[in-house]
Amino acid sequence: MTRVAAIDCGTNSIRLLVADADPSTGEFVELDRRMEIVRLGQGVDRTGRLAPEALERTFAACRRYAEVIEEHGARRIRFVATSASRDAENRDEFVRGVRDILGAEPEVISGDQEAEFSFTGATRELAGRDHLAKPYLVVDIGGGSTEFVVGDDHVRAARSVDMGCVRMTERHLVHDGAVTDPPTPERLDAIRADIEAALDLAEEGVPLTGAATLVGLAGTVTTVAAIALGLERYDSEAIHHSRISLEQVEEITARLAASTHAERARIGAMHPGRVDVITSGALILLAVMRRAGAREVVVSEHDILDGIAWYAAAEPR
């Protein structure tokens, strides 16, 4: 068993997983898993740069994570950064800051690499579940991008597109520095048009309609699942491998799109950092399900973070 620390730094959140893993046997023991909303991608779609306050929020979280990693004695750290830092002109500033705090070189990975990690993390434990038919279509809805991966035991095709809950919210729902609340029909239609265009791009590289099982990852999907399950507070065990129907996603999306900030904030399972972006995320999930012809989505709490951990454990000593 190799003790590893995996960090996934996305557009909206930064997450840490410390685990013992043995790729040769498939044994995996989770020791610590946590998440903070830092909104690293604040304004990136508009400015092309990481904002100073967003960098400081992220570095503060890294300092806290460094303490956790030290407490667990993990000596192998793999830090993966995705959409926001991939798009930013000043990403070198981000890389230097992370290296100074954690002593690990951040990898600003490509969309294809992100898709590979997500697929591995989401499907490694599904292999023994005979009731989930292959091939899988794994969809990871992030803050700045969404990854689509089709495969069975291995990836067959993958595509990353610039469509995420933060990107869509900032592009269409922010006016004079505040989120339109609730969104007007015109703004919702603009988001839907962007989503459909992004799905057209995704279909150029990934067949979205041929999979037997749709697997949904990341905070948008797990939050929608928590609402569908009627959870008063977020419960990872209840959410993991739950099945949420198309009809449930349609109803929840309509409800979120008609709600105010205060109404969304009162949802017990809603993380405060997702209140303003969950409507855009739900619209993405709904559009993906309709395009894929999926009657349900299987929700996974295991995603790119778990994939990063597996790959870290497999690296030569």
C-alpha positions in Angstrom: 0.0 0.0 0.0 1.2 3.5 -0.9 0.0 6.5 1.1 -0.8 9.3 -1.4 -2.3 12.8 -1.3 -4.3 13.8 -4.3 -5.4 17.4 -4.9 -7.9 18.4 -7.6 -8.0 22.2 -8.1 -10.8 23.2 -10.4 -12.6 26.4 -11.3 -14.9 26.4 -8.3 -13.5 24.1 -5.7 -10.2 22.6 -4.4 -10.4 19.1 -3.0 -8.0 16.8 -1.1 -7.9 13.0 -0.8 -5.4 11.1 1.4 -5.5 7.4 0.8 -3.6 4.1 0.9 -3.8 2.4 -2.4 -2.4 -0.7 -4.1 -2.9 -0.7 -7.9 -1.8 -4.3 -8.1 -4.6 -5.6 -5.9 -7.2 -2.8 -6.3 -7.2 -2.2 -2.6 -8.1 1.4 -1.7 -8.5 2.8 1.9 -9.7 6.4 2.1 -8.1 8.3 5.1 -9.3 11.9 4.6 -11.4 13.6 2.0 -12.3 17.3 2.1 -13.4 20.2 -0.1 -13.3 24.0 -0.1 -15.0 26.4 -2.4 -12.3 28.9 -3.5 -13.7 30.0 -6.9 -10.3 30.1 -8.5 -12.0 30.7 -11.8 -13.6 34.0 -10.7 -13.6 36.2 -13.8 -11.3 34.1 -15.9 -13.9 33.7 -18.7 -14.0 37.5 -19.0 -10.4 38.6 -18.2 -8.3 35.6 -19.1 -6.5 36.0 -15.7 -6.7 34.5 -12.2 -7.8 37.3 -9.9 -5.5 38.1 -6.9 -8.2 37.4 -4.3 -9.0 34.1 -6.0 -5.3 33.1 -5.9 -5.1 34.0 -2.2 -8.3 32.0 -1.3 -6.7 29.0 -3.1 -3.3 29.4 -1.5 -5.0 29.6 2.0 -6.7 26.3 1.3 -3.4 24.8 0.2 -1.8 25.8 3.5 -4.6 24.0 5.4 -4.2 21.0 3.1 -0.4 20.9 3.7 -1.1 20.5 7.4 -3.5 17.6 6.8 -1.0 15.9 4.5 1.7 16.2 7.1 -0.5 14.8 9.8 -1.2 11.7 7.7 2.4 11.3 6.7 1.7 11.2 3.0 5.0 11.7 1.1 3.7 11.2 -2.4 1.6 14.3 -3.5 0.0 14.8 -6.9 -1.6 18.2 -7.5 -3.8 18.5 -10.6 -5.2 21.8 -11.9 -7.9 21.9 -14.5 -10.0 24.4 -16.5 -9.4 27.8 -14.8 -5.7 27.5 -14.6 -5.5 26.0 -18.1 -7.2 29.2 -19.5 -5.3 31.8 -17.4 -2.5 34.0 -18.7 -0.9 34.3 -15.3 -1.0 30.6 -14.4 2.7 30.7 -13.7 1.9 32.7 -10.6 -0.5 30.0 -9.5 2.1 27.3 -10.1 4.8 29.0 -8.1 2.5 29.7 -5.2 1.4 26.0 -4.9 4.9 24.7 -5.3 6.1 27.0 -2.4 3.3 25.8 -0.1 3.1 22.1 -0.8 6.5 21.3 -2.3 4.7 19.6 -5.2 4.7 20.8 -8.9 1.1 21.5 -10.0 0.2 19.8 -13.2 -2.0 22.0 -15.4 -3.5 19.0 -17.3 -5.2 18.9 -20.7 -8.9 18.2 -21.0 -8.1 14.7 -22.3 -6.0 13.9 -19.2 -8.8 15.2 -17.0 -11.2 12.9 -18.8 -8.9 9.9 -18.3 -8.5 10.6 -14.5 -12.3 11.1 -14.1 -13.1 7.9 -15.9 -10.7 5.9 -13.8 -11.9 7.3 -10.5 -15.6 6.9 -11.3 -15.5 3.4 -12.9 -12.8 1.4 -11.1 -15.2 0.2 -8.5 -18.1 -0.3 -10.9 -16.5 -3.2 -12.6 -18.0 -5.7 -10.1 -21.5 -4.2 -10.3 -23.2 -6.5 -12.9 -26.4 -4.5 -12.8 -24.6 -1.5 -14.4 -24.3 -2.2 -18.0 -21.3 -1.2 -20.1 -20.2 0.9 -21.9 -20.3 3.8 -19.5 -20.7 7.5 -20.5 -19.0 9.4 -17.7 -19.8 13.1 -17.5 -17.9 15.4 -15.1 -19.6 18.8 -14.9 -17.1 21.2 -13.5 -17.0 24.9 -12.9 -15.3 25.9 -16.2 -15.4 22.7 -18.3 -17.3 19.4 -18.7 -15.6 16.2 -19.6 -17.3 13.4 -21.5 -15.7 9.9 -21.6 -17.0 6.7 -23.1 -15.5 3.4 -22.2 -15.9 0.0 -20.6 -12.7 -1.3 -19.0 -10.7 1.4 -20.7 -11.4 4.8 -22.3 -12.6 4.6 -25.9 -13.2 8.2 -26.5 -13.0 11.5 -24.5 -13.7 15.1 -25.0 -13.5 18.2 -22.8 -15.5 21.3 -23.7 -15.6 24.8 -22.2 -19.0 24.5 -20.5 -19.3 24.6 -16.7 -21.6 25.9 -14.0 -19.3 28.9 -13.1 -18.5 29.8 -16.7 -22.2 29.7 -17.8 -23.3 31.7 -14.7 -20.7 34.4 -15.2 -21.3 34.6 -18.9 -25.1 34.9 -18.8 -26.4 35.5 -15.2 -24.1 38.1 -13.8 -25.2 41.7 -14.3 -23.4 44.7 -12.6 -21.5 42.3 -10.4 -24.5 40.4 -9.1 -26.3 37.2 -10.2 -29.7 37.8 -11.8 -32.1 36.3 -9.3 -34.2 34.5 -10.5 -32.9 34.4 -14.1 -35.1 35.8 -16.9 -36.4 33.5 -19.6 -34.1 35.2 -22.1 -31.0 34.5 -19.9 -32.0 30.9 -19.4 -32.4 30.5 -23.2 -29.0 32.0 -23.7 -27.5 29.4 -21.4 -29.3 26.6 -23.1 -28.1 27.7 -26.5 -24.5 27.7 -25.2 -24.9 24.3 -23.7 -26.3 22.9 -27.0 -23.4 24.3 -28.9 -21.0 22.7 -26.5 -22.7 19.4 -26.7 -22.4 19.6 -30.5 -18.6 20.0 -30.0 -18.5 17.1 -27.6 -20.3 14.8 -30.0 -17.5 15.5 -32.6 -15.2 13.4 -30.4 -17.5 11.3 -28.2 -20.7 9.4 -29.1 -23.2 10.6 -26.5 -26.0 8.2 -27.4 -24.4 4.8 -27.5 -23.7 4.2 -23.8 -25.7 1.8 -21.6 -25.1 3.7 -18.3 -24.7 7.4 -17.7 -22.5 8.1 -14.7 -22.5 11.7 -13.4 -19.7 13.3 -11.3 -18.9 16.4 -9.3 -20.7 18.9 -7.2 -23.5 19.8 -9.6 -24.6 16.2 -10.0 -24.2 15.3 -6.3 -26.1 18.4 -5.2 -29.0 17.7 -7.6 -29.0 14.1 -6.3 -29.1 15.3 -2.7 -32.2 17.4 -3.5 -33.8 14.5 -5.3 -33.2 12.3 -2.3 -34.8 14.9 0.0 -31.7 15.1 2.2 -31.7 17.7 4.9 -27.9 17.8 4.9 -25.3 16.5 2.5 -24.7 12.7 3.0 -22.0 11.2 0.7 -23.0 7.6 1.5 -26.6 8.2 0.6 -25.6 10.0 -2.6 -23.0 7.6 -3.8 -24.4 5.3 -6.5 -27.9 6.7 -6.2 -30.0 6.8 -9.4 -31.8 10.0 -10.3 -34.4 9.9 -13.0 -34.7 12.3 -15.9 -38.1 13.4 -14.5 -36.5 14.3 -11.2 -33.8 16.3 -12.9 -36.4 18.1 -15.0 -38.4 19.0 -11.9 -35.4 20.1 -9.8 -34.0 22.2 -12.7 -37.3 24.0 -13.2 -37.5 24.7 -9.5 -34.0 26.0 -9.2 -34.4 28.2 -12.3 -37.5 29.9 -10.7 -35.9 30.3 -7.3 -34.2 33.3 -5.6 -30.8 33.2 -3.9 -32.4 33.0 -0.5 -34.6 30.1 -1.5 -31.7 28.1 -2.9 -29.6 28.9 0.2 -32.3 27.3 2.4 -31.9 23.9 0.7 -30.3 21.9 3.5 -27.8 19.9 1.3 -26.7 23.0 -0.7 -23.1 24.1 -0.1 -23.0 27.9 0.2 -20.5 28.1 -2.6 -22.9 26.5 -5.1 -26.0 28.6 -4.4 -25.3 31.0 -7.3 -24.0 28.4 -9.8 -26.3 25.4 -9.3 -29.0 26.6 -11.7 -26.5 26.6 -14.6 -25.1 23.3 -13.5 -28.5 21.7 -13.4 -29.3 23.0 -16.9 -26.1 21.3 -18.1 -27.0 18.0 -16.5 -30.5 18.1 -17.9 -29.3 18.9 -21.4 -26.7 16.1 -21.3 -29.3 13.5 -20.2 -31.7 14.5 -23.0 -29.0 14.5 -25.6 -27.8 11.1 -24.4 -31.3 9.7 -24.3 -30.7 8.7 -20.6 -33.7 7.9 -18.4 -31.5 8.1 -15.3 -28.0 9.1 -14.1 -26.0 7.0 -11.7 -24.3 9.4 -9.3 -20.7 8.8 -8.2 -18.9 10.5 -5.3 -15.7 9.0 -6.8 -14.3 11.0 -9.6 -11.2 12.7 -10.9 -9.8 13.0 -7.3 -9.9 9.2 -6.9 -8.3 8.8 -10.4 -5.5 11.1 -9.4 -4.9 9.0 -6.3 -4.8 5.8 -8.3 -2.3 7.3 -10.8 -0.1 8.7 -7.9 0.0 5.3 -6.3 1.1 3.7 -9.6 4.0 6.0 -10.2 7.5 4.4 -9.8 9.0 4.9 -6.3 
